[in-house]
Amino acid sequence: MKDKRPSNLLAIYQTTWTAINHSLTFRLSAQRAHNALIAVLRRLDKSPAALRLARRLHASAFDPGPVAVGGTQLSHPLMLAAGLVKGDGFPDEPSAMQAAVDPGRNIIPGWRIIPALAGPVEFGSFTRHPRMGNEEPVVWRHTKSRSTQNRIGLKNPGARAAAAFLARHKDRLPAEYGINIAASPGVSDAKTGAREVVESLEFFLDAGIIPSWFTLNLSCPNTEDDPLNLQLEDETGRYCSAFIDCLGSRAIAAPLWVKISPGLSQSQYHALIRVFKAVGVAAVIATNTLPKPSPADPAQIAGVGGGELFAPALDAIKHLRSAALELHYDGDLIACGGILDGASWKAYRDLGVKAGQYWSALVYRGPLAAALIESEVAQHELEYEAVHRQSLA
Ligand SMILES: Cc1cc2nc3c(=O)[nH]c(=O)nc-3n(C[C@H](O)[C@H](O)[C@H](O)COP(=O)(O)O)c2cc1C
């Protein structure tokens, strides 16, 4: 049997990352650290030496762990969630398009280096129109509970420019990645909203960008909209069927996943599963961040992820799982919320979840967080097996 103890590399990595956090990152405000990270990613994407090193680190840190989930095949069960590799904000489409085709500009920082290090990554969210996002500060840390909080507000270059940029680099895109498309903030009727989401999708398809999966984000709590209005049965049904019809009309095999909120009622999760079954959604990502008052202005909402989201996201998975069993929904549930270590990931796995997404773990445990978390679960299983063997002896 393969020894699954964390390799020396992972042990050294873990010590180094903790030291970097305590001596550097945590001395900066979360906003400054976030902005510095984006600036570093922008440079690393174009450094062949950094990319080579990232690929070697990835190969040494991760044990093979292929998993078939949500209509696609992943090399590892843990993906980086949407929100890091999402691109710059722009005030309008012409300026975003100009930047997207400028050979000197990298408008989606991290698009090369992050997948090389971390494996499967969800790019986005991208919206139909570019957005500047909310005024900074928009990211915070709550280190005691290993949580993050943000009110970025879907800052991104817009789907047309994102697609043009990725198309310019088509031969260097990662082997596995997702594209997350968010519903347009400020659009209250579902017919227009669904049309805009399909237009976003078409920009990618027209540019020949076919990811391993598409995600439809109906649950961003950080804009002028209340995402709960999108997660009603009729509205969700309209968005999802428009998306799936568009994929079907072009015979695109990439599956649709949908990302939903924590804290919905059991009956609402039940209704959503009924819709996902009816229209053919391949997986549900549960959940997006938890709406809480913003540290900058308590009258506004800023979504919380990490440790504080773990319990509500786990509850959402439990509700969805019981609805899926009752309604014979054969799509997958993808956990997202407080996956920070082996114990939290194992809690989801014990509910039958095959794949998960993380964001806050990237802050607290760095770009090889997934390798650490997966190795902690493997270590736990080894210890359990040893105790079990002893008790049988
Ligand atoms: C700074 C930041 C930006 C985010 N942006 C997005 C986004 O654009 N789209 C999206 O679907 N989720 C976004 N999220 C939510 C994460 O993808 C994830 O659902 C959430 O953080 C819960 O995971 P965690 O508990 O591992 O942090 C963002 C999260 C953070 C912290």
PDBQT file of the ligand as one rigid body, heavy atoms in Angstrom, charges set to zero:
ROOT
HETATM    1  C1  LIG A 401     -12.650  37.463  -2.666  1.00  0.00    +0.000 C 
HETATM    2  C2  LIG A 401     -13.723  36.506  -3.112  1.00  0.00    +0.000 A 
HETATM    3  C3  LIG A 401     -14.314  36.665  -4.359  1.00  0.00    +0.000 A 
HETATM    4  C4  LIG A 401     -15.310  35.790  -4.788  1.00  0.00    +0.000 A 
HETATM    5  N1  LIG A 401     -15.867  35.951  -6.029  1.00  0.00    +0.000 NA
HETATM    6  C5  LIG A 401     -16.756  35.039  -6.496  1.00  0.00    +0.000 A 
HETATM    7  C6  LIG A 401     -17.273  35.122  -7.811  1.00  0.00    +0.000 A 
HETATM    8  O1  LIG A 401     -16.920  36.011  -8.589  1.00  0.00    +0.000 OA
HETATM    9  N2  LIG A 401     -18.159  34.175  -8.204  1.00  0.00    +0.000 N 
HETATM   10  C7  LIG A 401     -18.564  33.153  -7.400  1.00  0.00    +0.000 A 
HETATM   11  O2  LIG A 401     -19.353  32.297  -7.823  1.00  0.00    +0.000 OA
HETATM   12  N3  LIG A 401     -18.079  33.049  -6.135  1.00  0.00    +0.000 NA
HETATM   13  C8  LIG A 401     -17.191  33.958  -5.679  1.00  0.00    +0.000 A 
HETATM   14  N4  LIG A 401     -16.698  33.846  -4.398  1.00  0.00    +0.000 N 
HETATM   15  C9  LIG A 401     -17.204  32.775  -3.512  1.00  0.00    +0.000 C 
HETATM   16  C10 LIG A 401     -16.308  31.542  -3.536  1.00  0.00    +0.000 C 
HETATM   17  O3  LIG A 401     -16.239  31.007  -4.831  1.00  0.00    +0.000 OA
HETATM   18  C11 LIG A 401     -16.816  30.472  -2.570  1.00  0.00    +0.000 C 
HETATM   19  O4  LIG A 401     -18.128  30.098  -2.968  1.00  0.00    +0.000 OA
HETATM   20  C12 LIG A 401     -16.888  30.950  -1.121  1.00  0.00    +0.000 C 
HETATM   21  O5  LIG A 401     -15.771  31.724  -0.766  1.00  0.00    +0.000 OA
HETATM   22  C13 LIG A 401     -17.031  29.757  -0.182  1.00  0.00    +0.000 C 
HETATM   23  O6  LIG A 401     -15.873  28.970  -0.189  1.00  0.00    +0.000 OA
HETATM   24  P1  LIG A 401     -14.842  29.013   1.061  1.00  0.00    +0.000 P 
HETATM   25  O7  LIG A 401     -15.651  28.743   2.270  1.00  0.00    +0.000 OA
HETATM   26  O8  LIG A 401     -13.849  27.979   0.740  1.00  0.00    +0.000 OA
HETATM   27  O9  LIG A 401     -14.257  30.401   1.072  1.00  0.00    +0.000 OA
HETATM   28  C14 LIG A 401     -15.708  34.726  -3.947  1.00  0.00    +0.000 A 
HETATM   29  C15 LIG A 401     -15.111  34.559  -2.694  1.00  0.00    +0.000 A 
HETATM   30  C16 LIG A 401     -14.126  35.437  -2.270  1.00  0.00    +0.000 A 
HETATM   31  C17 LIG A 401     -13.496  35.237  -0.900  1.00  0.00    +0.000 C 
ENDROOT
TORSDOF 0
